[in-house]
Amino acid sequence: QVQLIESGRGFVQAGDSLRLSCAASGRTFSSYNMGWFRHAPGTDRDFVAASSENGDTSYYSDSVKGRFTISRDNAKNTVDLQMSTLKPEDTATYYCAARMKFSSGFESDQRSYNIWGQGTQVTVSS
């Protein structure tokens, strides 16, 4: 089973870009779908983006589509989230998550993910 560690926390201005990275331990990273979720105070944790196990297919929430890009490097056991044109409403704790490929449930369904990182804070000021 992999373990996940996020990095790239930051305090940025609206319109700026920021890149988050998630490093996974273990030798079976390519067996996992990877997702990014975020949690802002007073709200539920929301889906942001997901990648298939080989990176061929990506999924995005409507709120970040066109601004965020998920990418993975299975040789390095990393999955990144490139965030552009950041908005104050993107402020949240961002979590990296993993689930085995062929898991049931939509990629956006956080209940289908069973491995989570500790989270990293992103703050966007207006």
PEDAFEN-V174430 format. One record per residue. N is the residue number from 1. RES is the residue in one letter. D_LAST is the distance of its C-alpha to the last C-alpha in Angstrom with 1 decimal. Layout:
# PEDAFEN-V174430
n=N res=RES d_last=D_LAST
n=N res=RES d_last=D_LAST
This chain:
# PEDAFEN-V174430
n=1 res=Q d_last=39.8
n=2 res=V d_last=36.7
n=3 res=Q d_last=34.3
n=4 res=L d_last=30.6
n=5 res=I d_last=28.3
n=6 res=E d_last=24.6
n=7 res=S d_last=22.9
n=8 res=G d_last=19.8
n=9 res=R d_last=17.4
n=10 res=G d_last=14.3
n=11 res=F d_last=11.1
n=12 res=V d_last=9.1
n=13 res=Q d_last=6.2
n=14 res=A d_last=5.2
n=15 res=G d_last=8.8
n=16 res=D d_last=10.5
n=17 res=S d_last=13.6
n=18 res=L d_last=15.2
n=19 res=R d_last=18.7
n=20 res=L d_last=20.2
n=21 res=S d_last=23.9
n=22 res=C d_last=26.5
n=23 res=A d_last=29.9
n=24 res=A d_last=32.9
n=25 res=S d_last=36.2
n=26 res=G d_last=39.4
n=27 res=R d_last=41.4
n=28 res=T d_last=40.7
n=29 res=F d_last=37.1
n=30 res=S d_last=38.2
n=31 res=S d_last=39.5
n=32 res=Y d_last=36.1
n=33 res=N d_last=33.5
n=34 res=M d_last=30.1
n=35 res=G d_last=26.9
n=36 res=W d_last=23.3
n=37 res=F d_last=22.0
n=38 res=R d_last=19.0
n=39 res=H d_last=18.9
n=40 res=A d_last=16.1
n=41 res=P d_last=17.4
n=42 res=G d_last=19.4
n=43 res=T d_last=19.8
n=44 res=D d_last=22.4
n=45 res=R d_last=22.2
n=46 res=D d_last=21.5
n=47 res=F d_last=22.9
n=48 res=V d_last=20.8
n=49 res=A d_last=23.5
n=50 res=A d_last=27.1
n=51 res=S d_last=29.8
n=52 res=S d_last=33.5
n=53 res=E d_last=35.7
n=54 res=N d_last=36.5
n=55 res=G d_last=33.1
n=56 res=D d_last=34.6
n=57 res=T d_last=32.6
n=58 res=S d_last=28.9
n=59 res=Y d_last=27.2
n=60 res=Y d_last=23.6
n=61 res=S d_last=22.0
n=62 res=D d_last=21.1
n=63 res=S d_last=17.4
n=64 res=V d_last=17.3
n=65 res=K d_last=20.3
n=66 res=G d_last=20.0
n=67 res=R d_last=17.0
n=68 res=F d_last=18.5
n=69 res=T d_last=22.0
n=70 res=I d_last=24.3
n=71 res=S d_last=27.2
n=72 res=R d_last=30.0
n=73 res=D d_last=32.7
n=74 res=N d_last=35.7
n=75 res=A d_last=37.5
n=76 res=K d_last=34.9
n=77 res=N d_last=34.1
n=78 res=T d_last=30.4
n=79 res=V d_last=27.8
n=80 res=D d_last=24.4
n=81 res=L d_last=21.2
n=82 res=Q d_last=19.5
n=83 res=M d_last=15.9
n=84 res=S d_last=14.5
n=85 res=T d_last=11.8
n=86 res=L d_last=9.7
n=87 res=K d_last=7.4
n=88 res=P d_last=5.9
n=89 res=E d_last=9.5
n=90 res=D d_last=11.0
n=91 res=T d_last=10.6
n=92 res=A d_last=14.3
n=93 res=T d_last=17.5
n=94 res=Y d_last=19.0
n=95 res=Y d_last=22.8
n=96 res=C d_last=25.4
n=97 res=A d_last=28.5
n=98 res=A d_last=31.9
n=99 res=R d_last=34.8
n=100 res=M d_last=38.1
n=101 res=K d_last=38.6
n=102 res=F d_last=40.4
n=103 res=S d_last=38.9
n=104 res=S d_last=39.1
n=105 res=G d_last=36.1
n=106 res=F d_last=33.2
n=107 res=E d_last=30.9
n=108 res=S d_last=28.0
n=109 res=D d_last=30.0
n=110 res=Q d_last=29.0
n=111 res=R d_last=32.4
n=112 res=S d_last=34.1
n=113 res=Y d_last=32.5
n=114 res=N d_last=34.5
n=115 res=I d_last=33.0
n=116 res=W d_last=29.6
n=117 res=G d_last=27.7
n=118 res=Q d_last=26.3
n=119 res=G d_last=22.6
n=120 res=T d_last=19.9
n=121 res=Q d_last=16.4
n=122 res=V d_last=13.2
n=123 res=T d_last=9.9
n=124 res=V d_last=6.7
n=125 res=S d_last=3.8
n=126 res=S d_last=0.0
